[in-house]
Amino acid sequence: MPDSLTITDNRTGAVYELPIEEGAIRAASLRQIKVDEDDFGLMSYDPALLNTASVRSAITFIDGERGILRYRGYPIEQLALESTYLETAYLLLFGELPTADDLARFEHEVTYHTFLHENVKPLMQGFRYDAHPMGMFVSVVAALGTLYPEAAKVDDPDVRLAQVVRLIAKVPTIAAWSFRHSRGLPYVYPDNDLGFTENFLSMMFKMGEPKYEADPALVRALEVLFILHADHEQNCSANAMRAIGSSRVDPYSAMAGAAAALYGPLHGGANEAVLRMLAQIGDVKNVREFVERVKAGDGRLMGFGHRVYKNYDPRAKIIKETADAVFEVTGRNPLLDIALELEKIALEDEYFVSRKLYPNVDFYSGLIYQALGLPTALFPVLFAIPRTAGWLAQWLEGIADAEQKIARPRQLYVGAAERDYVPIQERAEGAQELVGV
């Protein structure tokens, strides 16, 4: 049998055969299906692109039905156990695990680009004391493009690589300084003697000590979280990065747009919602009552279910194990017992099991961040630090893809037909309701 799809247009009786390539048909092939020559041609309508592949990618593979996540073919479980964040970032960006020399060079380049241009400091100091860290992050990332105007040469491979290194190196500094700003504390400069993750913690928490030393268990826990959040296929922010990048704008501007998408509570703010839910439950004895209310339609079970995963999120399993190591150092988070009981009841309840509502990556990550002393407002920024590698990998792939043009989705127009202009004195009285407001 040929790899094709046969379509009969019942409006005209015409039959069309469309080739199937890699499990998909080209949407443009539908354009040949017309009622007459004046017809634009058939389009597909897919709100939120739930069943539309807009790119061909070799970066991240997800099988939501089986709970599989792989970066460049490597299972996320193996990377979380064996790799480091910068090694994983190298893998995402360049397609292969680095040799020892390759990794040493990459780590050196990143380490020596962690400093921010001094002009960034007054920019950040100009924000109000209570400015949201993510708003500061988005603004500063965009501003970096003005400091490196050569970044506009996106067709130059050497220029692209320089910006990739700069962004991966500088986002922890931006994040840490936004945190210090909210606390009224002086900004801490990077320490080139420290590794990527420990350096971030130093810029966050160093006070008067000559040298900051973080507990190795906490450093490793944050490293694992960074690996788990590094990429996740064509999610909202990755799609934004590719769409903006398709205009051939510099990567700082594209990434500012991606980070803005992550800022939304449905994307990067989900783990904060989990903590609010657990605090609202208040006690283990209240969990079952809360679950019954959710089943009755009163409230939502945050941190369960996922747009992609119809099985247990593989990242959630790893984070749950990581949480145990963190709490051995920081002490047990009082919300953990509520979370464990909630997970236990939900996984045994047919209501949630039948709907495939399993814990996702956000369910335990917020508890770990909270145990590390990180405020909930910073959670989206902590997401953005590791996701920078994934965004840039997606951007690089899009720039090099000859099939990709500037993003320009079609629409189904459902507005008014042609109308004649009516002078203002002849228009009907009464306020018009603004569409979309």
C-alpha positions in Angstrom: 0.0 0.0 0.0 1.3 3.5 -0.8 2.1 5.9 2.0 -0.7 8.3 1.1 -4.1 9.5 2.1 -7.0 9.4 -0.3 -9.6 12.2 0.2 -12.9 12.4 -1.5 -14.4 15.9 -1.6 -18.2 15.2 -1.2 -18.9 18.8 -2.5 -17.5 18.0 -5.9 -16.9 14.3 -6.0 -13.2 14.9 -6.8 -10.7 12.5 -5.3 -7.2 13.6 -4.1 -4.2 11.5 -3.1 -1.9 13.2 -0.6 1.5 11.8 0.3 2.1 10.8 4.0 5.6 11.8 5.1 6.9 10.8 8.6 3.4 10.2 9.8 2.0 13.6 8.5 0.6 15.2 5.5 1.7 18.6 4.3 -1.0 21.1 5.2 -0.3 23.0 1.9 -1.4 19.8 0.0 -4.9 20.6 1.2 -4.9 23.8 -0.9 -5.4 21.8 -4.1 -8.9 20.8 -2.8 -11.2 23.4 -4.2 -14.8 23.9 -5.2 -13.8 26.0 -8.2 -10.8 28.0 -9.5 -11.8 31.1 -7.4 -11.7 29.0 -4.2 -8.7 29.7 -2.0 -8.4 26.0 -1.2 -9.0 23.8 1.8 -7.3 24.7 5.1 -7.1 22.9 8.4 -8.4 24.6 11.6 -6.4 23.7 14.7 -6.7 26.1 17.7 -3.6 26.1 19.8 -1.9 23.8 17.2 -2.9 20.7 19.2 -2.5 18.4 16.2 -0.3 20.4 13.9 3.4 19.8 13.4 5.0 23.2 12.4 8.6 22.0 12.4 10.8 18.9 11.9 13.1 18.7 14.9 15.9 16.4 16.0 16.2 17.9 19.5 13.6 16.4 22.0 11.4 13.4 21.7 8.3 12.9 23.9 5.9 9.9 24.0 3.2 11.1 26.3 1.3 7.8 26.3 4.4 5.9 27.6 5.9 8.7 29.7 9.1 9.0 27.7 11.3 12.1 27.4 14.6 12.0 25.5 17.1 14.8 24.6 18.8 13.9 21.3 17.9 10.3 21.9 19.2 10.1 25.5 16.6 9.2 28.2 16.0 12.0 30.6 16.5 9.5 33.5 20.1 8.8 32.4 21.0 12.4 31.9 19.6 13.4 35.3 21.6 10.7 37.0 24.9 11.0 35.1 25.1 14.4 33.4 25.6 18.0 34.4 23.5 21.0 33.1 26.3 22.4 30.9 26.9 19.0 29.4 23.2 18.6 28.7 23.1 22.1 27.2 26.0 21.1 24.9 24.1 18.0 23.9 20.9 20.0 23.1 22.8 22.7 21.1 25.2 20.5 19.1 23.5 17.1 18.9 26.1 15.0 20.6 27.6 14.5 24.1 30.9 16.4 24.3 34.3 14.8 24.7 36.2 15.8 27.8 38.1 18.5 25.9 34.9 19.8 24.2 33.1 20.1 27.6 36.1 21.8 29.2 36.2 24.4 26.4 32.5 25.0 26.6 32.5 25.3 30.4 35.4 27.7 30.2 33.6 29.9 27.6 30.4 30.0 29.6 32.2 30.7 32.9 34.1 33.7 31.5 30.9 35.2 30.0 28.9 35.2 33.2 29.7 38.9 33.9 27.1 41.5 32.8 28.0 44.7 31.1 28.1 47.4 33.8 25.4 49.4 31.9 23.0 46.6 32.9 23.4 47.5 36.6 21.7 50.9 36.5 19.0 49.4 34.3 18.1 46.8 36.9 18.4 49.4 39.7 15.8 51.5 37.9 13.1 48.9 38.6 10.8 49.4 41.6 11.8 47.5 44.8 8.8 45.2 44.3 9.2 44.6 40.6 8.5 41.0 39.6 11.8 39.2 39.0 10.4 37.7 35.7 9.5 41.1 34.4 13.1 42.3 35.1 14.4 39.1 33.5 12.5 39.6 30.3 13.5 43.3 30.1 17.2 42.7 30.7 17.4 39.9 28.2 15.9 42.1 25.5 18.2 45.0 26.5 21.3 42.8 26.0 20.7 42.8 22.3 21.5 46.6 22.3 24.9 45.8 23.9 25.8 43.3 21.3 24.5 44.8 18.0 26.5 42.2 16.0 24.0 39.6 17.2 21.7 40.8 14.3 24.0 38.8 11.9 22.0 35.6 12.5 23.2 34.0 9.3 26.8 34.0 10.5 27.5 30.7 12.4 30.3 32.2 14.5 28.2 35.2 15.6 25.3 32.8 16.5 27.6 30.7 18.6 28.9 33.7 20.5 25.4 34.8 21.4 24.5 31.3 22.5 27.4 31.2 24.9 26.7 34.7 26.2 23.0 34.0 26.9 23.6 30.7 28.7 26.3 32.3 30.8 24.5 35.5 31.6 21.0 34.4 32.5 22.0 33.1 36.0 23.5 36.5 36.7 20.4 38.3 35.6 18.2 36.0 37.7 20.4 36.3 40.8 20.5 40.1 40.5 16.7 40.3 40.2 16.4 38.3 43.4 18.9 40.6 45.2 17.1 43.6 43.9 13.8 42.4 45.4 15.6 42.0 48.8 17.4 45.4 48.7 20.8 43.6 48.7 23.9 44.6 46.8 24.5 42.6 43.6 27.0 39.8 43.8 29.4 39.4 40.9 30.1 35.9 39.4 32.9 33.8 40.9 34.8 32.1 38.1 36.2 29.5 40.5 32.8 28.0 41.0 30.8 25.7 38.7 27.7 26.9 36.9 25.1 26.0 39.5 27.1 26.8 42.6 28.0 30.2 41.1 24.3 30.9 40.7 23.7 30.1 44.4 26.7 32.2 45.4 25.3 35.2 43.5 21.9 34.6 45.2 22.9 34.1 48.8 26.5 35.3 49.4 26.6 37.9 52.2 29.8 38.8 54.1 31.8 35.6 53.7 35.0 35.7 51.6 34.0 32.6 49.7 30.5 31.1 49.3 30.2 27.3 49.8 27.0 25.6 49.0 26.0 22.1 50.3 26.9 19.6 47.5 23.5 17.9 47.9 21.7 21.2 47.2 24.0 22.0 44.2 23.3 18.6 42.7 19.5 19.0 43.3 19.4 22.3 41.5 21.6 20.8 38.7 19.1 18.0 38.3 16.2 20.5 38.1 18.1 22.5 35.5 18.6 19.3 33.4 14.9 18.3 33.6 13.8 21.8 32.6 16.3 22.3 29.7 13.9 21.5 26.9 10.4 20.1 26.3 9.7 20.0 22.6 7.4 22.5 20.9 5.8 24.1 24.0 4.4 27.6 24.2 7.7 29.4 24.8 9.7 27.2 22.4 7.1 28.0 19.7 7.4 31.7 20.5 11.2 31.5 20.2 10.9 29.9 16.8 8.2 32.2 15.6 10.0 35.3 16.6 13.3 34.0 15.4 11.8 33.2 12.0 11.8 37.0 11.3 15.6 36.8 11.6 15.7 39.1 14.6 18.6 38.7 17.1 18.4 35.9 19.6 18.1 38.3 22.6 14.9 39.7 21.3 13.6 36.3 20.4 14.4 34.9 23.8 12.8 37.9 25.5 9.6 36.8 23.8 10.0 33.2 24.8 10.6 34.2 28.4 7.5 36.4 28.3 5.5 33.4 27.2 7.0 31.4 30.1 5.9 34.2 32.4 2.3 33.1 32.0 0.8 31.2 34.9 -0.3 28.3 32.5 3.3 27.8 31.6 6.1 28.8 34.0 4.0 29.6 37.0 2.4 26.2 37.6 4.6 25.1 40.5 3.8 28.3 42.4 0.1 27.3 42.0 0.9 23.9 43.5 2.3 25.5 46.6 -0.7 27.7 47.0 -2.9 24.7 46.7 -1.0 22.7 49.3 -1.0 25.7 51.7 -4.8 26.0 51.1 -5.3 22.4 52.1 -3.3 23.1 55.2 -3.2 19.7 56.8 -3.0 16.0 55.8 -6.4 15.4 57.4 -8.0 17.8 54.9 -6.6 16.1 51.8 -9.5 13.7 51.2 -12.1 16.4 51.6 -10.2 18.6 49.2 -10.1 15.8 46.6 -13.8 15.3 46.9 -14.4 19.0 46.3 -12.2 18.8 43.2 -14.2 15.9 41.9 -17.4 17.9 42.5 -16.0 20.7 40.3 -15.1 23.0 43.2 -11.4 23.8 42.6 -8.6 22.3 40.6 -5.9 19.7 41.3 -2.7 21.7 40.5 0.4 19.8 39.4 -1.5 16.8 38.0 -2.1 16.1 34.4 -0.2 17.5 31.4 -1.0 18.6 27.8 1.5 16.0 26.5 1.8 13.3 29.1 -1.0 10.8 29.4 1.1 8.8 31.8 3.3 9.6 34.8 5.6 12.5 33.8 9.1 11.0 33.8 10.5 14.2 35.3 8.2 14.0 38.3 9.6 10.7 39.3 13.1 12.1 39.3 12.2 15.3 41.1 10.4 13.3 43.8 13.7 11.3 44.5 15.7 14.6 44.4 13.4 16.1 47.0 14.3 13.5 49.5 18.0 14.5 49.2 17.2 18.1 49.6 15.1 17.7 52.7 17.8 15.7 54.4 19.8 18.9 54.3 17.2 21.6 54.7 14.7 19.7 56.9 11.4 18.4 55.9 9.1 20.8 54.2 5.8 20.7 56.1 3.9 20.7 52.8 5.6 17.5 51.7 3.3 15.3 53.8 0.3 16.9 52.3 1.7 16.4 48.8 2.5 12.8 49.4 -1.0 12.1 50.7 -2.6 14.0 47.9 -0.6 12.0 45.3 -1.4 8.7 47.0 -5.2 9.4 47.1 -5.3 10.8 43.5 -3.4 7.8 42.1 -5.8 5.4 43.7 -9.0 7.2 42.8 -10.7 6.1 39.6 -11.8 9.6 38.9 -8.2 10.8 38.4 -6.8 7.5 37.0 -9.5 7.3 34.3 -8.6 10.9 33.3 -4.9 10.1 33.3 -4.2 12.8 35.8 -0.8 11.9 37.1 1.7 14.2 38.9 3.8 16.4 36.6 7.1 18.1 36.9 5.6 21.1 38.8 4.1 19.0 41.6 7.4 18.6 43.6 9.7 21.2 42.0 8.1 24.1 43.9 8.7 22.2 47.2 12.4 21.9 46.4 12.8 25.6 45.4 11.0 26.6 48.6 13.3 24.4 50.7 16.3 26.1 49.1 15.0 29.4 50.4 13.8 30.7 47.0 10.7 32.9 46.8 7.7 31.8 44.7 8.0 34.9 42.5 11.4 33.7 41.4 10.1 30.3 40.2 9.5 31.3 36.6 13.0 32.8 36.4 14.4 29.5 37.8 12.6 27.8 34.9 14.0 30.3 32.4 17.7 29.7 33.4 17.9 26.1 32.1 15.3 26.5 29.4 17.6 29.0 27.8 19.6 26.1 26.3 16.5 24.5 24.9 15.2 27.8 23.5 18.6 28.4 21.8 18.7 24.9 20.4 15.3 25.4 18.9 16.3 28.8 17.5 19.5 27.4 15.9 17.6 24.5 14.3 15.0 27.0 13.0 17.6 29.3 11.5 19.3 26.5 9.7 16.1 24.9 8.4 15.7 25.8 4.7 12.0 25.0 4.9 11.2 27.5 7.6 10.0 30.9 6.5 8.7 33.8 8.6 5.8 32.5 10.7 2.5 33.5 9.2 -0.5 31.3 10.2 -3.7 31.5 8.3 -7.1 32.4 9.8 -10.7 31.6 9.2 -12.4 35.0 8.9 -15.7 35.0 10.7 -16.3 38.8 10.8 -18.8 41.0 8.9 -19.0 40.9 5.1 -18.4 44.1 3.1 -20.2 47.1 4.5 -20.5 50.8 3.5 -19.2 53.5 5.8 -21.9 55.2 7.9 -21.4 58.9 8.9 -21.3 59.3 12.7 -24.5 61.4 12.9 -26.4 58.5 11.2 -25.2 55.7 13.4 -27.5 54.0 15.9 -27.3 55.2 19.6 -25.9 52.9 22.3 -22.4 51.9 23.4 -20.7 49.2 21.4 -19.3 46.4 23.3 -15.6 46.1 22.5 -14.7 42.8 21.0 -12.3 40.8 23.1 -12.5 43.0 26.1 
